[in-house]
Every structure is written in structure tokens, then in C-alpha cells.
Amino acid sequence: MLRLFSFLLILIGGAALAYGGHQYLQSSQTSTQSAPPPPGSVGFDLSTDDSEPPLARSTPVREAVRSITAKPGSDEMVGIASSSTDDFLASLRTVPIAHETPKSARFGRPFYVTLSLDATGDDDALESLPGNGNIVEGEAQVSDTVQALVSGEAFDVEAVTPATQRISPLTENVWRWKVTPMAVGNQELIIELFALMDQEALPLRTFRDSVEVEVSRIGQAVALAQSISPITVVAGGIGSLLAGLFGFVGFFRRR
């Protein structure tokens, strides 16, 4: 019995060492990639204000404001920017839009979010949705090219379809994302639509959905393991491994 228990301690210790070492290497690589460049290096300052939505930090309207502040008194530049923005806004058209999110989700198990936009002249955009979850309908003003993004602090989001699409007059435009919950509880999922003008983004519509993320016993164990520091896991693995080895040594000495 003592030999079996010692063997189990060795297995658990080895597994903890492998898992903790892997987590430590991953965290080291992440910190290395996100480290700022050394002083004196040549580069660009890409820092942005996180309070603003992605791709919405540079819009035609803001460019017009920048031209005003950059050249006060330059009425010609202000007039050109204003005219360009007005023409762009006048070209937007209103179309039906709908999106679908799950009624509930499991921690660590991915689900799909679908957004559909119909510019063919139909009254709704429901035909391309799976129809198994919570569906929200509405309208949005769109340009000839539209970009759709999904984000959420508690989710890992992977685009399945192209984020930027040319609006089709023949069939629905459909966006899909593979979304994996990384935290439990009631979590916010944000869907944003942008019109593009000369590669600049103009926010059109934002949806904020709530997704209730549940967790199984296995998921709770995974969440607990992820919350523990890799160094703590490695230390525990070393302790378990040493305890198992001492048990084996004591067993053979008694024999």
C-alpha cells in the first residue's frame, strides 16, 4: 500500500512539474513579446486609449478636427474635410441586421456568434442565423464595405469569416466568430459595426449582450489550476516527487 501511494505521489509530482513548467514558459514568452523596446530604439508609439472602441480611434470626423487644430484659420482644408464627410454620410443606407448569441455557455467550451446583414431589399436578416439562441434584430446604416468585430474581457474570440466584407446586393452578408468563455458568471459580449471610408473606421452600431457562463466540476478544476501561480505548481510538484521518492526509499530499507 505504501509503495502504491509513493508511486502515485511521484506521478502527481511529475505531472505538476510538467504543467507548471509549461505554464511558466508560456507566461515568460508572453511577457517577453509584450515588453517595451529598449531606450534609444527606433519604432512607433502605438499606445492608444482603451476607453475607445477598436478601429474607432481614427474616423473622418476626427481627421477633420485634426485638420482644424493643425491649421487654424485654414478654411479651405476644413471645407474639404467637411464636404467629404457629408458626402460619405449621405451615401450610407439603412438595412436590416440581426445577430445571435447562445442562451447559456460553458466555461472553456467554445460557442459561435453569428451576425447577418441583408442589403438585398428583404425586411429582415434572419435567414442566415442558426436560430438556436438569443436573436436580436435591428437596423444599421452601412457603407459599401463594412467591418464587424466581437470583443469581451471574459472571452477569447476567433474570427471564422472575414471581418471586413463588401456588402452584397445578391445575398446576406454573414459574420461568424468562435468564442470561448474564460470566466464564469454573467459576462458582457460586445458586437460592433464600422463603416469604412479610405481605410478609416466610422462606428455605425454597437450591441451589448449578456451571456451566462456556467462551469462544470472539470471546468472548476481547470479554472483553479489556471489561477495558481506556475511557480507554486512547480514547488508543489517537487514536494510531491520528493515525498514519493522518500516513500520508496523507506519501503526498500524496511525490506
N, C-alpha and C positions, 0 to 999 in steps of 0.2 A: 504493500500500500504506500509506504514511504517512497519507494522507488518510482511508482506511478505519479505521485504528487510532485516529486522533484522533476520528473520528465515534463510534466505539464508546466511547471514554473519556467523551465528552460525554453519551452515552445513559446509561452506567453512573452517572456523576456526578449526572445529573438524577434518575434513579430512586432513588439513595441519599439525595439531598436530600429527595425526596418522602416516602420511607419513614421516614427519621429524623425529619423534621418532624412526621409523623403520630404516631409513637410518642411524641415529646416532648409533643405536645398532649394525648394520652391520659393520659400519666403526670402532667401538670400538673393536668388535671381531676380525676384520682383523688385526688391529694394535697390539692386544694382541698376536695373533698367530705368527706374524712376528717379535715380539720383541726379541732382542738378549738375550741369557742366562745370568744370573747374574754372577758377577766376582767370580771365585773360583769354578764354577760348572764344572762337568765333561762332556765332549762332544767332538765332532769332528768339525773342521773348514771346513765347506762345501762351503766357498766362492770361486767363480770362476770368470773367466774373461768373461764378457758378449760379448766381441768382437768376441769370438769364437762360432761356431755353437754348439747346444746341442749334447751331446754324442760324439763330435769330439775332446774333450779335452784330451782323453786318447786313443791313437792309437798305433798299433805295432811299427810304425816308431818312435813315441815319446818315447816309452818304451826302444827302442834300444838306443836312445840318452841319456835317463836317466841312462842306464847301463854304458854308456861311461863316463858320468860325475861322476857317483858314484864310479866307479873303474877305474881310469885312468891307462892305461897300461895293463888292463886285456883283452888281445887279444882273449882269448878263449870265454869269455862272449859276446864280440862284434861279433865274428864269428857265434855263435849260434843264436843270435838275428837276424843278417843279413840273415842267411840261412833260418830261419823260415819265415821272412817277404817275401823273394824272392819266397819261395815255395807257400806262400799264394797268392801272386800277380799272379803267374803263373797259379794258379787254377781258377782265375776269367774268366768268359766267357761273351761275348758280346751278348746282347739280345735286341729286340725292346721294347720300352717303350713309353707310351702316357699318357697324363693327360688332364682333362677337368675342366675348371673354368667357372663361369657364364659370360655372356656378360655385365650384369649390376646387381646391387644388391640394396636392400632397407635397410636403417638404421633400426637395431633392428629385421630384418626378416632373419631367417637363410636360407642358401643355402648349397648345397653339392658340395664337391670337390672329384673327382674320379681319381685315378691313377691305371693304368693297366700295367702289365709286363708279356710278353709272352716268356716262355722258351721252348715251345713245338716244335719250328722249323718253325713257321709261319714268314711271312715277316713283319707283323705289330701287334700292340696290341690294335686295335680299337674296336674289337667286344664287349668288356665288358663296353665300355663307353656309357652313355646315348645319346650323340650326339645332345644335345640341346644348348651347349655353345661354348666357345672358346677351340679348341683342339690343343694341341702341341705334335708333335711326335719327337722321337729321339731314341738314343741308350744309353745303360749303361752297364758297366761291373758289374757283380753281383757274389756274392758267393752263397753257398748253402742256407744261411739264410740271409735275407735282412730286414732292418728296414727302414720304411718311416715315415717322420714327416712333419707336416704342421705348420707354425707359421706366425705371423704378429702382429705388435704392435696395429693395429686398429681392430683386430678380436678376438673373443672368439672361440676357436677351441675345438671340442669334437670328439674324435675318435669313429667311428661306427664299424670298423673292427679292428682286432688285428694289432698293429703297427709292430710287428715282425712276419714274416712269413717264412716258409720253401718253397723254390722255387719248384713248382710242374712241372714235365715233362708231365703231362696229360692235364692240363687246365691253363688258365691265372690266375695269382695272382692279386687280386684286393684289393685296399685300398680305404676306403671312410671316409670322415670327415664331420661333421656338423659344419658349420662355420657361426657365427653371427657377422655382422658388428657393431662395437661400435663407429665409427666415419664416417663422410661424406667426400666426395671428392675422389680423385684418390689415392687409397691405395695399398700398396705392400703386396702380399701374397707369401710366400716362401715355396717351396716343396723341401725337402732334402732326399737323399737316402744314406744309410750306409750299408756297408758290415760288418758282424760280424765275428770276429775270437777270440775264447776264451772269449766271452762276452765283447770284446773291439770293438769299432766302428771305421771304416775306411771310410771317406767320399768318395762317388762314383760320385754323380751328384747332382747339385743344379739348380732348376728352380725358376725364379723370375717373377711372373705375376702381372699385374696391374688390379685392379678391381675398376670400377667407382661406388661409393656408393652414391645413391640418398636418399632423405629424403622427406616424406610427411608432411603435416601440423601437423598431430598427432605425427609423429616422431620428428618434430621440438619442439613440446611442451614437449615430453619426454626428449629430449636432453637438453632443457633449464632447466627442473626440476632436471635432474641429475647433471647439472653444478652448481646449487645453493647449498650453504652450508646447511647441516641439521639444524644447529643452527639458520640460517636465516629463514628457513621454519618454525621452531617451533616458533620463535619470531613473524613471520607474522601470524601464526595460533592463537597465544594468542591474538594478537591485533584484529584480525577479530572476535574472540569469544567474547572478551570484548565489542567490538563495537555493536555486535548483542544483547548482554545481556542489555547494556545500552539503546538500542533502545526499547527493550521490556519493560524495567522499565519505560522509559519516556512515552510510549504509555499507559500503565495502570495507570500511575499517572494523565495523562490528562483526562482519563475517570473517 
